[in-house]
């Protein structure tokens, strides 16, 4: 998770074969699933947002195809994932408290 604007932009463009300038969100997670970074182009520049958990891990969806590095998520699913919901079970992760 050392990559910032240029590194995440290059991953989206070259590894995922997507256009990071089309307004899509690109969400990246570290190996331990304790940190998430989001890359967004808003028309004037790039945003990089990060969230690091103090305890617990994010639930992270497994790609459906072998070797596939990207997947599409609805905005509701992303909001739930970032809010501590296990999308597979539909329940809050054990670390989450309001």
VOBA-1610 file (N, C-alpha, C; in pm, whole numbers, padded with zeros to 5 digits, always signed):
BEGIN
Unk+00082-00119+00000Unk+00000+00000+00000Unk+00087+00126+00000Unk+00202+00119-00059Unk+00291+00235-00067Unk+00259+00323-00187Unk+00178+00274-00278Unk+00150+00349-00399Unk+00055+00466-00370Unk+00076+00574-00442Unk-00011+00689-00431Unk-00069+00719-00569Unk-00081+00844-00605Unk-00150+00884-00728Unk-00097+00810-00852Unk+00030+00826-00881Unk+00086+00769-01004Unk+00086+00617-01003Unk+00121+00556-00891Unk+00126+00411-00883Unk-00011+00347-00898Unk-00111+00402-00830Unk-00247+00349-00840Unk-00305+00374-00979Unk-00274+00491-01036Unk-00318+00523-01172Unk-00261+00420-01271Unk-00131+00388-01257Unk-00067+00291-01345Unk-00127+00152-01328Unk-00158+00112-01204Unk-00223-00018-01182Unk-00358-00025-01253Unk-00437+00080-01239Unk-00570+00082-01301Unk-00558+00077-01453Unk-00464+00154-01508Unk-00452+00163-01653Unk-00388+00038-01714Unk-00277-00009-01657Unk-00199-00115-01722Unk-00235-00256-01674Unk-00259-00273-01544Unk-00293-00406-01493Unk-00440-00440-01517Unk-00526-00343-01489Unk-00670-00366-01503Unk-00722-00334-01643Unk-00641-00264-01722Unk-00679-00225-01859Unk-00805-00139-01858Unk-00814-00048-01760Unk-00928+00043-01748Unk-00879+00187-01764Unk-00971+00278-01789Unk-00937+00419-01802Unk-00968+00489-01669Unk-00866+00525-01590Unk-00892+00590-01462Unk-00952+00730-01474Unk-00955+00786-01595Unk-01007+00920-01613Unk-01155+00922-01648Unk-01223+00806-01644Unk-01364+00801-01683Unk-01461+00824-01567Unk-01409+00854-01448Unk-01497+00881-01334Unk-01523+00761-01246Unk-01468+00646-01280Unk-01486+00526-01198Unk-01401+00535-01072Unk-01447+00468-00968Unk-01368+00452-00846Unk-01285+00326-00859Unk-01161+00332-00818Unk-01074+00215-00815Unk-01037+00192-00669Unk-01076+00076-00616Unk-01058+00046-00475Unk-00952-00062-00462Unk-00852-00036-00380Unk-00740-00128-00359Unk-00733-00164-00211Unk-00698-00288-00183Unk-00688-00336-00046Unk-00551-00399-00025Unk-00494-00383+00094Unk-00366-00447+00120Unk-00384-00596+00148Unk-00273-00668+00155Unk-00277-00813+00171Unk-00345-00855+00301Unk-00326-00778+00407Unk-00385-00812+00538Unk-00531-00767+00551Unk-00579-00695+00451Unk-00716-00643+00449Unk-00745-00549+00565Unk-00644-00470+00605Unk-00661-00372+00711Unk-00664-00230+00658Unk-00635-00213+00528Unk-00631-00079+00469Unk-00692-00082+00330Unk-00765+00023+00297Unk-00825+00039+00166Unk-00785+00176+00112Unk-00750+00182-00017Unk-00726+00308-00085Unk-00820+00316-00204Unk-00872+00437-00229Unk-00963+00461-00339Unk-00904+00569-00428Unk-00899+00542-00558Unk-00851+00637-00657Unk-00972+00687-00737Unk-00983+00819-00752Unk-01095+00879-00824Unk-01046+01001-00901Unk-01087+01012-01027Unk-01064+01133-01105Unk-01196+01207-01111Unk-01198+01333-01064Unk-01323+01409-01058Unk-01341+01509-01171Unk-01254+01502-01272Unk-01263+01595-01384Unk-01158+01704-01378Unk-01109+01732-01259Unk-01005+01835-01244Unk-00874+01778-01191Unk-00880+01663-01129Unk-00759+01603-01072Unk-00791+01470-01006Unk-00687+01406-00959Unk-00701+01276-00894Unk-00717+01292-00744Unk-00804+01209-00688Unk-00820+01196-00543Unk-00767+01059-00503Unk-00697+01052-00392Unk-00663+00926-00328Unk-00714+00934-00185Unk-00804+00843-00151Unk-00860+00837-00016Unk-00815+00707+00048Unk-00790+00709+00176Unk-00743+00589+00245Unk-00819+00570+00376Unk-00840+00444+00411Unk-00898+00410+00541Unk-00818+00294+00597Unk-00767+00312+00719Unk-00693+00206+00786Unk-00768+00170+00913Unk-00792+00041+00932Unk-00862-00005+01050Unk-00766-00017+01167Unk-00811+00021+01283Unk-00731+00006+01405Unk-00737-00137+01456Unk-00847-00206+01428Unk-00859-00348+01464Unk-00948-00416+01363Unk-00932-00545+01348Unk-01013-00623+01255Unk-00966-00608+01111Unk-01046-00664+01020Unk-01015-00663+00878Unk-01141-00630+00798Unk-01119-00582+00677Unk-01229-00563+00584Unk-01266-00698+00525Unk-01395-00719+00500Unk-01434-00832+00418Unk-01399-00793+00276Unk-01338-00882+00200Unk-01298-00848+00064Unk-01348-00955-00030Unk-01424-00918-00135Unk-01479-01017-00227Unk-01370-01085-00309Unk-01387-01213-00333Unk-01294-01287-00419Unk-01340-01271-00563Unk-01246-01248-00657Unk-01286-01238-00798Unk-01347-01369-00846Unk-01443-01360-00935Unk-01514-01479-00982Unk-01432-01563-01078Unk-01346-01501-01157Unk-01264-01574-01255Unk-01121-01584-01206Unk-01057-01698-01232Unk-00917-01715-01196Unk-00831-01616-01272Unk-00739-01551-01202Unk-00649-01458-01267Unk-00706-01320-01291Unk-00834-01301-01264Unk-00897-01171-01285Unk-00859-01078-01170Unk-00813-00958-01202Unk-00768-00867-01097Unk-00869-00758-01065Unk-00979-00752-01139Unk-01077-00648-01111Unk-01217-00705-01109Unk-01308-00629-01049Unk-01449-00667-01044Unk-01531-00542-01029Unk-01656-00551-01060Unk-01747-00437-01046Unk-01825-00451-00917Unk-01836-00341-00843Unk-01917-00336-00721Unk-02017-00222-00735Unk-02137-00244-00692Unk-02236-00137-00685Unk-02196-00041-00573Unk-02241+00084-00581Unk-02202+00180-00478Unk-02256+00142-00341Unk-02371+00073-00337Unk-02425+00027-00209Unk-02333-00077-00145Unk-02278-00166-00229Unk-02188-00270-00179Unk-02059-00208-00127Unk-02007-00109-00196Unk-01885-00043-00150Unk-01910+00028-00017Unk-02023+00096-00005Unk-02055+00165+00121Unk-02066+00065+00236Unk-02129-00049+00211Unk-02141-00151+00315Unk-02005-00209+00350Unk-01922-00237+00250Unk-01789-00292+00273Unk-01707-00197+00360Unk-01710-00067+00329Unk-01634+00031+00406Unk-01694+00056+00544Unk-01821+00020+00563Unk-01888+00040+00691Unk-01880-00081+00782Unk-01813-00186+00739Unk-01794-00301+00826Unk-01894-00413+00808Unk-01960-00419+00695Unk-02056-00527+00670Unk-01988-00637+00590Unk-02007-00759+00636Unk-01960-00877+00562Unk-02062-00901+00452Unk-02026-00876+00328Unk-02123-00885+00218Unk-02169-01028+00192Unk-02090-01125+00231Unk-02129-01264+00209Unk-02236-01308+00309Unk-02220-01269+00436Unk-02314-01310+00541Unk-02424-01207+00567Unk-02399-01082+00524Unk-02498-00977+00548Unk-02500-00930+00693Unk-02389-00946+00763Unk-02384-00905+00903Unk-02261-00817+00926Unk-02261-00747+01040Unk-02148-00662+01073Unk-02027-00747+01111Unk-01909-00700+01074Unk-01786-00768+01112Unk-01770-00759+01264Unk-01702-00855+01328Unk-01690-00854+01474Unk-01624-00729+01532Unk-01536-00666+01458Unk-01465-00547+01508Unk-01551-00421+01506Unk-01661-00423+01432Unk-01739-00301+01410Unk-01827-00270+01528Unk-01825-00145+01570Unk-01921-00099+01672Unk-01958+00045+01639Unk-02082+00081+01661Unk-02130+00217+01634Unk-02108+00305+01753
//
